[in-house]
Amino acid sequence: MADDDLAWRTATQLTEALAAREVSALELLDHHLERTERLNDPIQAVVATNPEAARTAAREADAALARGDRSGPLHGLPMTIKDSIEVVGMPTTSGAPELREHLPVRHADTTQRLADAGAVIFGKTNLPLYAGDFQSYNEVYGTTNNPWDLERVPGGSSGGSAAALAAGLTPLELGSDIGGSIRNPAHYCGVYGHKPSVGIVSSRGHIPGPPGGLRSADLAVLGPLARAPEDLELALDVLAAPRPADAGAWKLELPAPRHERLGDFRVAAWLDDPAAPPMEAASAALHHALVDRLAAAGLKIDAHARPAFDAAESHDRYCRLLYGEMGAGMPPQVLSGFDDALSEMQPSDTSRLSQMIRGASGRHRDWLRDDEARQHLRARWAEFFRDWDVLLCPVMPTAAFPHDHTPFMGRTLDIDGESVEYGAQVFWAGLITVAYLPSTVVPVGRTPEGLPVGIQVVAPFLEDRTSLRFARLLEQEGVIPGFEAPPDFR
């Protein structure tokens, strides 16, 4: 099997080749370690490796196959994991200098499931400080660049994950998402990503929360990124399970896809909204072109169908819940300052900073009211999905933007010459996150500048297999281009 073939085969193809003993686990691992050594420097996607432990695991995988044993569907597959997810034998810093020396003594639940399924975990990938940005840089490991344009961001917070996949350094990745952190890097780097339904993948062992924490964070999920939609399905089958603490009584069985033929899907498209930041013309054109191709293929598709709620209210509720979750981990002195600011804040102040202060400083009774409103949003979505199988909507308002390391609250985003508040980018991600919905990001094309653009395929709660199957059918039937390797890494 040629080296180039190894680099760009899908994870599914590689697991099949491993099972057939067309390639050894050690050969496959060494190939990815060599590519990482040779090609990682320009993008700084992989920030830590443990080749000795990985080679030991790969040799054990090969020995097991020689005996006719296979530990699981990922047996012998090398992969990397985002540096907010704990892996024994490598530091887990979440980009924080104070965690530079944090060496977990226990795998995250997701890491353990991957290892039990036979994955050979050889590296960690970069992210922003505590997984809290739309780009990926920190004081511990520096800046990750987009493989399509080194002057631009790979996204965040799973930016290293998506960049490593796009550059052919790893065939499979595990990321996390609370505000688009799987979805926007997939979109910016031209790969696939899946944000699971809330609650179906354990988040224990993710930072934030604190090292050793056991609580599941509100809104947050862990999920896979890959270069093919079938790889997302392969990984989700491994990852989706009750938390170990609940496994004595609960069993998770996700519903089958609603349809097996592309033409049977009922598709709604929500491509813009008055409450959302404006879409750049190049990205919007690619989204509308996809809708036109689906209509031409005979699908039932409606660009005006909407759930029965106000999008601006949904976004406000998401922000309050998001900042409430973020506030749980803030230092007491910061929260004290927020309390002081809150006492002087005018009700008419709807700035991003005021949203953060209100959310982080809210009382438990405030959270309960917000949660009740969230449940009503979820009910409206459930009603919507009685008539529609999937929803298409943007991931972010632009393709990858240039690096910007100025203070977060002062940043702006240029959208076709219009200056937009940086934090407003989270609108489309939050619209889906607040309702616990699954979302699969697929690449739909590239802008005239050559930058990838993706779109969200959203399905009903717990119907992850529906969005994943729709994504797979889009690629199989040539409706979308699928993954393309960046020229400098082919």
DRENBA-231419 format. One record per residue: x, y, z of N, C-alpha, C, O in turn; residue in one letter. Coordinates in steps of 0.2 Angstrom, whole numbers, plus 5000, padded with zeros to 4 digits. Example, Ala and Ser with C-alpha at 12.3 -4.5 7.8 and 13.67 -1.06 7.14 Angstrom:
<rs>
506649725039506249785039506649845039507149835042A 506449895035506849955036506450005039506750065040S 
</rs>
This chain:
<rs>
500449945000500050005000500450065000500950075004M 500450114995500850174994500750215000500250225003A 501250255002501250305007500650355006500350365011D 500650385000500050434999499450405000498950435003D 499350334998498750304999498550295007497950305009D 499050285010498950275018498750345021498250345025L 499050395018498850465021498150485020497850515024A 497850465015497250495013496650445013496050465011W 496750385015496250335015495850355021496050385026R 495150335021494750355027494850305032495250255032T 494650325038494750285044494450215043494650165045A 493850215040493450155038493850105034493950045035T 494150135029494550095024495150075028495350015026Q 495450115032496050085036495950035040496349985041L 495350035044495149985048495049915045495149865047T 494749925039494649865034495349835032495449775032E 495749875030496449855028496849825034497149775033A 496749855040497049825046496749755047497149705048L 496149745047495749685048495949625043496049565045A 496049645037496349605031497049595031497349555027A 497449625036498149625037498449645030499049615028R 498149695027498549725021499049775023499549785019E 498949795029499449845032499449825040498949805042V 500049835043500049825050499949885054500049945051S 499749875060499649935064500249975065500250035066A 500849945066501449975067501650015061501850075062L 501549985055501650025049501250085048501550135046E 500650075050500150135049500350185054500350245052L 500450165060500650215065501350255063501350315064L 501850215061502450245059502350295054502650345053D 501950275049501750325043501550395046501750445044H 501050385050500750455053501250485057501250555057H 501650455061502150485065502650525061502850575062L 502850485055503350515051503050585047503350635047E 502350575045502050635042502050695047502150755045R 501850675053501850725058502450765059502550825060T 503050725060503650745061503850795055504250845056E 503650775049503850815043503450875041503650915038R 502750865043502350915040501950955045501651005043L 502050945052501650975057501951045058501551095060N 502551065057502851125059502451185056502351235060D 502251185050501951245047501251265050500951315050P 500951205053500251215055500151205063499751235066I 500651175066500651165073500051135076499751165080Q 499751085072499151055074499251005080498851005085A 499750955079499850905084500450935089500950955087V 500250935095500650975100500950925105501450955109V 500850865106501150815110501050745107500550735104A 501550705108501550635106501850595111502250615115T 501650525110501950475115502050415110501750365111N 502650425106502750365101502850305104502750245101P 503250305110503450235113502850195115502750145113E 502350235119501750195121501350175115501050125115A 501250225110500850205104501150145100500750105098A 501850145100502150085096502050015100501949965097R 502050025106501849965110501149945109501049885108T 500749985109500049975108499949945101499549895100A 500249975096500249945089500549875088500249835085A 501049865092501349795091500849745094500749695092R 500549765100500049725103499449705099499149655098E 499249765095498749755090498849705085498449665083A 499549715082499749665077499749595079499549545076D 500049585086500049515088499349485089499249425088A 498849525091498249505092497949485086497649425085A 498049525081497749505074498049435072497749395068L 498749425073499049365071498749305074498749255072A 498449315080498149265084497449255082497049205084R 497149305078496449295076496049335080495449335080G 496349385085495949425089495849495087496349515084D 495249525088495149595086494749625092494249605094R 495049675095494749705101494149745100493749755104S 494049775094493449815092493549845085494049825082G 493049885083493049915076493649955075493749975069P 493949985080494550025078495249995079495750025080L 495249925079495849895081496449915077496449905070H 496949935080497549955077497550025073498050045070G 497050065073496950125070497350185074497150195080L 497850215071498150275075497650335074497250345069P 497650375080497250435080497550485085497950465089M 497350545084497450595089496850625092496250605090T 496950655098496350685102496550755104497050775106I 496050795105496050865107496350865114496150825118K 496750925115497150925121496650955127496950975132D 496050945126495550965132495350895135494950895140S 495550845132495250775134495750735136496350725133I 495750705142496250675146496450605143496050565141E 497150595142497450535139498050525144498450565145V 498050465147498550445151499250435147499250415141V 499750465149500450465146500550525142501150525139G 500150575141500250635138499950685142499450675146M 500250755142499950805146499250825143499150815137P 498750845147498150875145498150945148497950955154T 498250995144498351065147497751105145497651155149T 497351095141496751135138497051205137496751255137S 497751205135498051275133498151315139498351375137G 498151295145498251335151498951325154499151265155A 499351375155499951375157499951335164500451305166P 499451345168499451315175499351245174499451205179E 499151215169499051145168499651115163499551055161L 500151155162500651125158500951055160501151015156R 500951045167501250985169500650935171500850885174E 500050945169499550905171499550835167499450835161H 499750785171499750715168499150675170499250655176L 498650665167498150625170498350555172498750525169P 497950535177498150465179497550415177497550355178V 497050445174496550405171496250435164496250495164R 496150395160495850415153495150445154494750425159H 495050495150494350515150493850455147494150415144A 493250465149492850405147492850395139492850335137D 492850445136492850445128493550405126493550365122T 494050435129494750405127494750325129495050285125T 494450305135494450235136494050195131494250145130Q 493450225129493050185124493450175118493450125115R 493750235116494150225109494750175110494850135106L 495050175116495650125117495350055117495650015115A 494750045121494449985121494249955115494249895114D 494050005110493849985103494449965099494449955093A 495149975102495749965098496150015095496650005092G 495850085096496250135093496950145097497050125103A 497450165093498050175095498150255095498250285090V 498150285101498150355102498850375103499250365107I 499050415098499750435097499950515099500550535099F 499450555099499550625100498950665102498450645102G 499150725104498650775106498650835101499150855099K 498050865100498050925096497850985099497550985104T 498051045096497951105099497251135099496851115096N 497251185103496551225105496751295108497251305110L 496251335109496251395113496251385120496051325122P 496451435124496451425131495751405134495251435132L 495751355137495151325140494651315135494051325136Y 494851295129494351285123493851335122493251325121A 494051405123493551455123493651505117493751565119G 493751485111493851535106493651505099493651445098D 493551545094493451525087494151515083494151505077F 494651525086495351505084495751465089495451455094Q 496351445087496651395092497451425093497851405089S 497551455098498151475100498151485108497651495111Y 498751475111498851475118499551485120500051475116N 499751505126500351515129500851445129501451455129E 500451395130500851325131501151305124501751285124V 500751305119500951275112500951325106501151305101Y 500751385107500751435102500151425097499551405100G 500251445091499651455086499651405081500151385078T 499051375080498851325075498651365069498151415069T 498851345063498651385056498251335052498251275053N 497851365048497451325043497851295038498251335034N 497751235036498151205031498051235024498451225019P 497451265023497251295017497651365016497751385010W 497751395021498051465021498351475028497951485033D 499051475029499351485035499251545039499351555045L 498951595035498851665038498151665041497951715044E 497751605041497051605043497051555049497451515050R 496451565052496351515058496051445056495751445050V 496151395059495851335058495251325061494851275060P 495051375065494451365069494551355076495151335078G 494051345081494151335088493551315091492951335088G 493551275096494151255099494451195097495051185099S 494151155093494451095090494851105084494851075079S 495251165084495651185078496151145076496251125070G 496551115081497151075080496851005077497150975073G 496250985079495950925077495850925069495950885066S 495450975067495250985060495850995056495950965050A 496351035058496951045054497350985053497650975048A 497450945059497850885058497450835053497850795049A 496850835053496450785048496550815041496750775037L 496450875040496550905033497250895031497350885024A 497750895035498450895033498650815032499250805030A 498250775034498350705033498850675038499250625037G 498850705044499250685050498950635054499250595058L 498250625054497850575058497250565053496950605050T 496950495054496350485050495750495054495250485051P 495750505061495150515065495350555071495950555073L 494850595073494950645079494350645083493850635081E 494550665090494050675095494050745097494550765100L 493450785096493450855098492950865103492650815106G 492750925105492250945109491851005107492151045103S 491251015109490851075106490351095111489951065114D 490351165113489851195116489651255113489051285114I 490051285108489851345104490051335097490251385094G 490051275094490351265088491051235087491351235082G 491251215093491951195093492151135089492751125088S 491751095087491851035082491651065075491951055070I 491151105075490851125069491151175065491251165059R 491451225069491751285065492451255062492651275057N 492851225066493451195063493351155057493751155052P 492851105057492651065052492551105045492751095040A 492151155047491951205041492551245038492651245032H 492951265043493551305041494051265037494451295033Y 494151205039494651165036494451115031494851075028C 493751105030493551065024493450995026493550955022G 493350975032493250905034492550905037492150945037V 492450835039491750825042491850825050492350805053Y 491250845053491250845060490550835063490050845059G 490450795068489850785071489750805078490150775083H 489250845080489150865087488550825089487950835086K 488650775093488150725095487550765099487650815101P 486950725099486450745104486750755111487150715113S 486550805115486750805122486550745126486050725125V 487050725129486950665134487150595131487150545135G 487250585125487450525122488150505123488350445122I 488650555124489350535124489550565131489450625132V 489850525135490150555141490650605141491050605136S 490550655145491050715145491550715151491950755151S 491550655155491950655160492650645158492850605154R 493150685161493850685158493950745153494550745150G 493450795152493650845148493750905153493450915158H 494250955150494451015154494351075149494551075144I 493851125151493451125157492851075157492651055152P 492651055163492751075170493451065172493951055169G 493551065179494251055182494450985181494050935181P 495150975181495350905182495050865188495050895193P 494850805186494550765191493850775192493450745196G 493550825188492850835189492350785187492550745182G 491750775189491350725188490650745184490350705181L 490550815185489950845183489950845175490450865172R 489350835172489250845165489050915164488550945166S 489450955160489351025158488751035154488550995150A 488351085156487751105152487951125145488451155144D 487551095140487651115133488251075130488251065123L 488751055133489351035130489350965128488950925131A 489650945123489750875120490450865118490850905116V 490550795117491150775114490950735108490450695108L 491350735102491150705096491750695091492250735092G 491650665086492150645081492250695076491750735074P 492850705073492950735067493350685062493650645064L 493250695055493550645051493550675044493250735043A 493750635039493850655032493250625028493250635022R 492850585031492250555028491650545032491750535038A 491050545030490550545034490450475037490250465043P 490650415034490550355037491050345043490950305047E 491650385043492050385049491750415055491850385060D 491350465054490950485059490450435062490450435069L 490150395058489750345061490150295064489950265070E 490650275061491150225064491350245072491250205076L 491550305072491750335079491150345084491250325089A 490550365081490050375086489750315088489550305094L 489750255084489550195087490050175093489750135097D 490650195093491050175099490950225104490950205110V 490850285103490850335108490150345112490150355118L 489650325108488950335111488750285116488750225114A 488650305122488550245127488350285134488550345135A 487950255138487850285145488550295148489050265147P 488550345153489150355157489250295161488750265163R 489850275162489950215166489550215173489350165175P 489450275176489150275182488350255181488050235186A 488150265175487450255174487350185170486750165169D 487850155168487850095164487450035167487349985164A 487450035174487149975177486349965175486049915176G 486050025173485350025172485150045165484650025163A 485550085162485350125156485750085150486250065150W 485350085144485650055138485450115133484850135132K 485950125129485850175123485750145117486150105115L 485150155114485050125107484750185103484150195103E 485150215099484950265094484550245089484650195086L 484050285087483550265082483950255075484450295074P 483650215071483950205064483850275060483350315062A 484150285055484050345050483350345048483050285047P 483050395047482350405045482250375038481750345036R 482750385034482750365027483450335025483950345028H 483450295019484050265016484150285009484650275006E 483650325006483750355000483750425000483350455004R 484250464997484250534997483550564995483350614999L 483250544990482650574988482050574992481550604991G 482150524998481550525002481550575008481150585012D 482150615009482250655014481850725013481850745007F 481450745018481150815018481650865021481850855027R 481850915017482350955019482151025020481851055016V 482251055026482151125027482851165027483351135029A 482851225024483451265024483351335027482951365025A 483751345033483751405036484351445035484851425039W 484451485030485151505028485251575030485851595029L 484751615032484951675035484351695040483851665040D 484451745044483951765049484151835051484751855052D 483651885052483751945055484151955061484452005062P 484151905065484451905072485151875071485651885075A 485351855065486051825064486451875061486251925058A 487151875062487651915058487551905051487351845049P 487651955046487651945039488051885037488651875039P 487851855031488251805028488751835023488451875019M 489351815023489751835017489451805011489251745011E 489551845005489251824999489451754996489051714994A 490151744997490451684994490151624997490051574994A 490151625004489851565008489151555006488851505005S 488751615006488051605005487851574998487351534997A 488251594993488151564987488251494986487851454983A 488751464990488851394991488251354994488051304992L 487951384999487451365003486851354998486451304998H 486651414995486051414990486151364984485651334982H 486751354982486951314977486751244979486551204975A 486951224985486751154987485951144988485751094985L 485651194990484851194990484651184983484151144982V 484951224978484651214971484851144969484451114965D 485351114970485551044968485050994971484850944968R 484951004977484450954980483750964977483450914976L 483551024976482851034973482851004966482350974964A 483451014962483450984955483450904956483250874951A 483750874961483750804962483050774964482950714965A 482550824965481850804966481750794974481150774975G 482150824978481950814985481450874987481450924984L 481050854992480650904995481050954999481350935004K 481051014997481551065001481151125001480851154996I 481251165007480851225008481351275012481651255017D 481551325009481951375012481651425016481951475019A 480951415018480651465022480351425028480051465033H 480351365029480051325035480451345041481151345040A 480151355046480551375053480151345059479551345058R 480551335064480151315070479851375073479951435071P 479351355077478851415079479151445086478851445091A 479751485085479951525090480351585087480551575081F 480551625091480951685089481651675090481951655095D 482051675084482751665084483151705089483651685092A 482951765089483351815094483251795101483751795105A 482651775103482551745110482951685111483151675116E 482951635106483351575107484051595108484351565112S 484351645104485051655105485151685111485651675114H 484751735114484851755120484851705126485251705130D 484351655125484351605130484951565130485251545135R 485151545124485851515123486351545127486751515130Y 486451615125487051655128486951645136487451645139C 486351655139486351655146486551585149486851585154R 486351535146486551465148487251455147487551425151L 487551475141488251465140488651505145489151475148L 488551565146488951605151488851585158489251595162Y 488251555159488151525166488551465167488851465172G 488651425162489051375162489851395163490151365167E 490051445159490651465159490851505166491351495169M 490351535169490451565175490551515181490851535186G 490351455180490451405185491151395187491351375192A 491651405181492351395182492751455183493351455183G 492451515184492851575184493051585191492751565196M 493651615192493851635199493451675203493051715200P 493451675209492951715214493051785213492551825213P 493651805212493751885211493451905204493251965204Q 493451865199493151885193492351895194492051935192V 492051845197491351845198491151895203490651925202L 491551915208491451975212491452035208490952075209S 491852045203491852105199491252105195490952155193G 491052045192490452045188489852065192489352105190F 489752045199489252065203489152135204488652165204D 489752165205489752245205489552275199489152325199D 489752245193489552275187488852265185488552315183A 488552215188487852195186487452245190486852265187L 487652265196487252315200487152385196486652425198S 487652395192487652465188487452455181487352505178E 487252395179487052385172486352405170485952395174M 486252445165485652465162485252405159485552365155Q 484652395160484252345157484352345149484252295146P 484452405146484452415139485152395136485252385130S 485652375140486252355138486252285136486152235140D 486352265130486252205127486952185124486952135119T 487452215126488152195123488352125125488052095129S 488852105121489152035123489352035130489251985133R 489752085132490052085139489452085144489452055149L 488952125143488352125147488052055148487752035153S 487952015142487651955142488151905146487851865150Q 488751915145489251865149489151885157489051835161M 489151945159489051965166488451935168488351905174I 487851945165487251925167487151845168486951825173R 487451815163487451745163487851715169487651665173G 488451735169488951715174488751735181488951695186A 488351785182488151815189487451795191487251805196S 487151755187486451735188486351695194486851655196G 485851695197485651645203485351585200485151575194R 485351535204485051465202484351475200484151445195H 483951515203483251525201483251555194482851545190R 483751595192483851625185483951565180483651565175D 484451525182484551465178483951425177483851395171W 483551415182482951365182482451395177482151365173L 482351465177481951495172482151495165481851475160R 482851495164483151495157483051415155482951405149D 483151375160483051305158482351285156482251245151D 481851315159481151305157481051325150480751295146E 481351385149481251415142481551375137481351365132A 482151345139482551305134482051235132482051215127R 481751215138481351155136480751165132480551125128Q 480551235132479951255127480251255120479951235115H 480851285119481251285113481251215110481151205104L 481451165114481551095112480951065110480851035105R 480351085113479751065111479551085104479251055100A 479651155103479551185096479951145091479751135085R 480551135092480951095088480651025086480651005080W 480450995091480150925090479550925086479450885082A 479150985087478550995082478851005075478550975070E 479351045074479551055068479850995064479650985058F 480150945068480450885064479950835063480050785061F 479250845065478750805063478650815055478450765052R 478750875053478650885045479250885041479250875035D 479850885045480550895041480950835044480950825050W 481450815040481850765042482550795045482850775050D 482750835041483450875042483350945041482950965037V 483750985044483751055043484451075041484951055044L 484551115035485251145033485251215036484851255035L 485851235039485951295041486651315041487051265041C 486951375041487651395041487951365047487651355052P 488651365047489051355053489251415056489151435062V 489551455051489851525053489651575047489551545042M 489751635049489551685043490051695038489951725033P 490651665039491251675034491651615034491551565038T 492051605028492551555028493151575033493051625037A 493651535034494151555039494451625038494551645033A 494451655044494751725044495451735046495651685049F 495751785045496451795047496551795055496051815059P 497151765057497251765065497151835068497351885065H 496851835074496751895078496851885085496451845088D 497451905088497551885095497451945099497751955105H 497051995097496952055101496452035106496151975106T 496352075112495852055117495152035114494852065110P 494851985117494251945114493751995113493452005108F 493552035118492952075118493052135114492552165112M 493652155112493752205107493752185100493752235095G 493752125098493852095091493252115087492652115090R 493352125081492752125076492952075070493552055069T 492452055066492552015061492352055054491752085054L 492752055049492552085043492152035039492351985037D 491552055037491052015033490952065027490452105027I 491252045021491152085015491252165016490752195014D 491652185020491752255022491452285027491552335029G 490952245030490552265036490952235043491052175043E 491052285047491352265054490752235058490252265060S 490852175061490352135065490652115071491252095071V 490352115077490552095083490852025083490451985080E 491452015085491751945085491351885088491251835084Y 491051905093490651845097489951835093489651785095G 489751875089489151865085489151805081488651775079A 489751775079489851715075489451655078489351615074Q 489351655085489151595088488351585087488051535089V 488051635083487351625082487051555080486651525083F 487351535074487151475071487251415075486851365076W 487851415078488051355083487551355089487351305090A 487451415092487051415098486351395096485951365101G 486051415090485351395088485251325089484651305091L 485751285087485651215088485851185095485551135097I 486351215097486651185104486151195109486051145113T 485751245110485351265115484751205116484451195121V 484651175110484051135110484351055110483951015109A 484951045111485250985112485250945106485350885106Y 485250975100485150935094485850915091486350945092L 485750855087486350835084486450875077486050895074P 487150885075487250925069487850895066488450885069S 487850875060488450855056488650905051488250925047T 489250925051489550975046489850935040490250895041V 489650955034489850935028490150985024489951045024V 490750975020491051025016490651025009490450975006P 490451095007490051105002490351134996490151144990V 491051154997491351184991491851234994492051235000G 492151274990492651324992492551394989492251394983R 492751444992492651514990493151524984493551484983T 493051584981493451604975494251614978494651604974P 494351624984494951624987495251554989495851544991E 494851504988495051434989494951404996495251354998G 494551445000494451425007493851375007493351395004L 493851325011493351275012492751315015492751355019P 492151285014491451305017491051245018491051205014V 490851245024490351185026489651215028489551275028G 489251165029488551175031488351125036488551075037I 487851145041487651105046487051065043486551095040Q 487050995045486450955043486250935050486550895054V 485650965052485350955059484750905059484350905054V 484750865064484250815064483850825071484150855075A 483350785072482950785079483450755084483850725083P 483250775090483650755096483650675096483150645095F 484250655097484350575098484350545091484450485090L 484250585085484150555079484850565075484850585069E 485350555078486050575075486150535069486450555064D 485850475069485950435063485650455057485850445051R 485150505058484850535052485250585049485350585043T 485550625053485950675050486650645047486850665041S 486850595050487450565048487350525041487750525036L 486750495040486550455034486450505029486650495023R 486150565030486050615025486650635022486750645016F 487150655027487850675025488150625021488450645015A 488150565022488450505018488150505011488450495007R 487450515011487150505004487350565000487350564994L 487350625003487550684999488250674996488350694990L 488750644999489350624996489350574991489650574986E 488950514993488950464989488650474982488850454977Q 488150524982487750534976488050604972487750624968E 488650624975489050684971488650744972488850794968G 488250754977487950824978488450874981488350934980V 488850844985489350884988490050854986490150794984I 490550904986491250874984491550824989492050794987P 491450834995491750795000492450825002492550875000G 492850785005493450805007493950815001493950774997F 494350875001494850884997495550895001495450935006E 496050874999496650885003496950955001496950974995A 497250995006497551055004498151045000498550995001P 498251084995498851074990499451064993499851024991P 499651104998500351095001500451035005500951015008D 499950995006499950935010499750865006499750815009F 499650875000499450814996500050774995500050714992R 
</rs>
